[in-house]
Amino acid sequence: MRIGGVMTQLADSDIEDIDSFRDRAQKWIVANLPTLREGTGPDVDTGSNVDQANRARSLQRTIYEGGFAGIRYPVEYGGLGLTREHQTIWRELTAGYEVPRLFKATHGILGPTLLEFGSEEQKSMHVPAMLRGEELWVQFLSEPSAGSDLASLLTQARREDDSYVVNGSKIWSSNADVADFAMILARTNLDVAKHAGLSMIIMPLNSSGLTLRPIQLATGVAEFCEEFFDDVRLPVKNLVGRENDGWNVVLRLFFHERNTVGENSLNDIRLGGIEVNTARVQDELIALAKATNRESDSHARQLIGEALVLDILTDPAIYRVNKQIESGLLPTPAASILTLMRTLTQYRFKEIAMQIGGGRAAMNGQDDEVGRHGHHWLVARIGTIAGGSSEMQRNAISERVLGLPRERAADAELPFREVLNRHGKS
Ligand SMILES: Cc1cc2nc3c(=O)[nH]c(=O)nc-3n(C[C@H](O)[C@H](O)[C@H](O)COP(=O)(O)OP(=O)(O)OC[C@H]3O[C@@H](n4cnc5c(N)ncnc54)[C@H](O)[C@@H]3O)c2cc1C
């Protein structure tokens, strides 16, 4: 099978039978994975970011040694070469168990991008290490003045003999403080239009000249970092894909990211519906209505009914869109539909919880059974921004799926040096 240009699957005769896989996986999971505490979310808080990363690495290593890592990854790079059905079974069976969620982007986004564009050397060096839990990867894309309009980024990678010398800064890099490698998108040509002069390069995070600072969020966690590059030297062999073709690489990276959110990527890690592991959304909301004495309140009951409808319909709708992308009925930018559906539904669940929970949800802390919904509501907003905001997903759907006219951009065709001159930045 091909996922976004990546061959992943064994020949039919070599594929393990679904029932035998389920049986083997079930026994192994029960014997080897830690269970989640009842009522807690899939994110197990084990202390500092470093402690959490160490725990995720060791859990991923355990899964690798148990023979379950990289269910849809190619066998030649350490994966199992199995199917989406095997992966779905794994995700279902691991509900209620701790899984190394920190590897979600490594396995769902960066690994598939490397499989698609990386050199043989890059793939054989890094992909098996990702699956063994030895390499956590992150994306260095956004900059303070380049988020939605990513192609306007200012970080430059100047070619000097066999190296690129990188100068500039990046921001909002998830989990960079505990990662090992980044894919950085940088400008390698100033004399062409903004999309045409970018390149994707692998940056080891112990590179000299790289300064990394964690950013503290309103939720109290520091899962993002900002980075500053001062003559960071990277070998030219770290280029992913071709020089100045970074825009095509990042478009595919976004495709893999949208598929990860839509649970159709090479990532095996269950993302989890609402914050609970096994309970359905409506059970959570009914418990919340009872805790706030609102189970007879007609507005609360209507909200729970709405959540039930969304919960029942979202998964089959996502499945249908996935199938239509796979069969070519919808073009690949339709992956934005997956992201939009998943993130808006998730956000609506949390919003409904806030409406039912009222002041207690807003004011009480995370330790309170009602107050924790306030925290989850704050966290849910990130889904509508990360990897492209909901507005940008809607733009992509209208322009690239429906073929409506593209948004006008005055600087799209100008050489980037001239754009900088006009803004007095050269
Ligand atoms: C949880 C999370 C994780 C992230 N992880 C990473 C990461 O690992 N690496 C990384 O590089 N970045 C990461 N980001 C950054 C993310 O990619 C950007 O925040 C996102 O692309 C939006 O860019 P911005 O924040 O600069 O907002 P802006 O681009 O400044 O947008 C501000 C607002 O304007 C709207 N807007 C902008 N342009 C348009 C338009 N043309 N049409 C309609 N509306 C528009 C946007 O929708 C938004 O509401 C992460 C962000 C979050 C929240």
The ligand as an SDF file (V2000), in Angstrom:
LIG
                    3D

 53 58  0  0  0  0  0  0  0  0999 V2000
   -0.1840   23.1890   19.6960 C   0  0  0  0  0  0  0  0  0  0  0  0
    0.6550   23.8500   18.6500 C   0  0  0  0  0  0  0  0  0  0  0  0
    1.7630   23.1770   18.2140 C   0  0  0  0  0  0  0  0  0  0  0  0
    2.5850   23.7720   17.2670 C   0  0  0  0  0  0  0  0  0  0  0  0
    3.7150   23.1060   16.9070 N   0  0  0  0  0  0  0  0  0  0  0  0
    4.5410   23.6820   16.0230 C   0  0  0  0  0  0  0  0  0  0  0  0
    5.7640   23.0230   15.6880 C   0  0  0  0  0  0  0  0  0  0  0  0
    6.0880   21.9550   16.2230 O   0  0  0  0  0  0  0  0  0  0  0  0
    6.5780   23.6240   14.7990 N   0  0  0  0  0  0  0  0  0  0  0  0
    6.2680   24.8120   14.2120 C   0  0  0  0  0  0  0  0  0  0  0  0
    7.0440   25.2680   13.3880 O   0  0  0  0  0  0  0  0  0  0  0  0
    5.1240   25.4770   14.5220 N   0  0  0  0  0  0  0  0  0  0  0  0
    4.2600   24.9410   15.4210 C   0  0  0  0  0  0  0  0  0  0  0  0
    3.1050   25.5990   15.7680 N   0  0  0  0  0  0  0  0  0  0  0  0
    2.8230   26.9060   15.1910 C   0  0  0  0  0  0  0  0  0  0  0  0
    1.6500   26.8660   14.2120 C   0  0  0  0  0  0  0  0  0  0  0  0
    2.0240   26.2260   13.0220 O   0  0  0  0  0  0  0  0  0  0  0  0
    1.2090   28.3150   13.9570 C   0  0  0  0  0  0  0  0  0  0  0  0
    0.7600   28.8370   15.2080 O   0  0  0  0  0  0  0  0  0  0  0  0
    0.0860   28.3980   12.9540 C   0  0  0  0  0  0  0  0  0  0  0  0
    0.5460   28.0560   11.6740 O   0  0  0  0  0  0  0  0  0  0  0  0
   -0.5200   29.8270   12.9060 C   0  0  0  0  0  0  0  0  0  0  0  0
    0.4660   30.7720   12.7420 O   0  0  0  0  0  0  0  0  0  0  0  0
    0.5730   32.0550   13.7050 P   0  0  0  0  0  0  0  0  0  0  0  0
    0.5130   31.5590   15.1150 O   0  0  0  0  0  0  0  0  0  0  0  0
    1.7590   32.8370   13.2870 O   0  0  0  0  0  0  0  0  0  0  0  0
   -0.7480   32.8620   13.4570 O   0  0  0  0  0  0  0  0  0  0  0  0
   -1.0070   33.9170   12.2700 P   0  0  0  0  0  0  0  0  0  0  0  0
   -0.5440   33.3360   10.9900 O   0  0  0  0  0  0  0  0  0  0  0  0
   -0.4410   35.2370   12.6880 O   0  0  0  0  0  0  0  0  0  0  0  0
   -2.5830   33.9740   12.2690 O   0  0  0  0  0  0  0  0  0  0  0  0
   -3.3290   34.7520   13.2220 C   0  0  0  0  0  0  0  0  0  0  0  0
   -4.8020   34.6020   12.8900 C   0  0  0  0  0  0  0  0  0  0  0  0
   -5.0650   35.1220   11.5660 O   0  0  0  0  0  0  0  0  0  0  0  0
   -5.7040   34.1400   10.7740 C   0  0  0  0  0  0  0  0  0  0  0  0
   -5.2220   34.2180    9.3860 N   0  0  0  0  0  0  0  0  0  0  0  0
   -3.9500   34.4130    8.9810 C   0  0  0  0  0  0  0  0  0  0  0  0
   -3.8800   34.4150    7.6390 N   0  0  0  0  0  0  0  0  0  0  0  0
   -5.1360   34.2090    7.1750 C   0  0  0  0  0  0  0  0  0  0  0  0
   -5.7060   34.0940    5.8800 C   0  0  0  0  0  0  0  0  0  0  0  0
   -4.9640   34.1850    4.7740 N   0  0  0  0  0  0  0  0  0  0  0  0
   -7.0420   33.8570    5.7800 N   0  0  0  0  0  0  0  0  0  0  0  0
   -7.8230   33.7520    6.9080 C   0  0  0  0  0  0  0  0  0  0  0  0
   -7.3260   33.8740    8.1770 N   0  0  0  0  0  0  0  0  0  0  0  0
   -6.0050   34.0890    8.3000 C   0  0  0  0  0  0  0  0  0  0  0  0
   -5.3140   32.8050   11.3860 C   0  0  0  0  0  0  0  0  0  0  0  0
   -6.2650   31.7990   11.1080 O   0  0  0  0  0  0  0  0  0  0  0  0
   -5.2740   33.1490   12.8780 C   0  0  0  0  0  0  0  0  0  0  0  0
   -6.5730   33.0770   13.4120 O   0  0  0  0  0  0  0  0  0  0  0  0
    2.2710   25.0400   16.7180 C   0  0  0  0  0  0  0  0  0  0  0  0
    1.1270   25.7170   17.1810 C   0  0  0  0  0  0  0  0  0  0  0  0
    0.3280   25.1430   18.1390 C   0  0  0  0  0  0  0  0  0  0  0  0
   -0.8690   25.8770   18.6330 C   0  0  0  0  0  0  0  0  0  0  0  0
  1  2  1  0
  2  3  1  0
  2 52  2  0
  3  4  2  0
  4  5  1  0
  4 50  1  0
  5  6  2  0
  6  7  1  0
  6 13  1  0
  7  8  2  0
  7  9  1  0
  9 10  1  0
 10 11  2  0
 10 12  1  0
 12 13  2  0
 13 14  1  0
 14 15  1  0
 14 50  1  0
 15 16  1  0
 16 17  1  0
 16 18  1  0
 18 19  1  0
 18 20  1  0
 20 21  1  0
 20 22  1  0
 22 23  1  0
 23 24  1  0
 24 25  2  0
 24 26  1  0
 24 27  1  0
 27 28  1  0
 28 29  2  0
 28 30  1  0
 28 31  1  0
 31 32  1  0
 32 33  1  0
 33 34  1  0
 33 48  1  0
 34 35  1  0
 35 36  1  0
 35 46  1  0
 36 37  1  0
 36 45  1  0
 37 38  2  0
 38 39  1  0
 39 40  1  0
 39 45  2  0
 40 41  1  0
 40 42  2  0
 42 43  1  0
 43 44  2  0
 44 45  1  0
 46 47  1  0
 46 48  1  0
 48 49  1  0
 50 51  2  0
 51 52  1  0
 52 53  1  0
M  END
$$$$
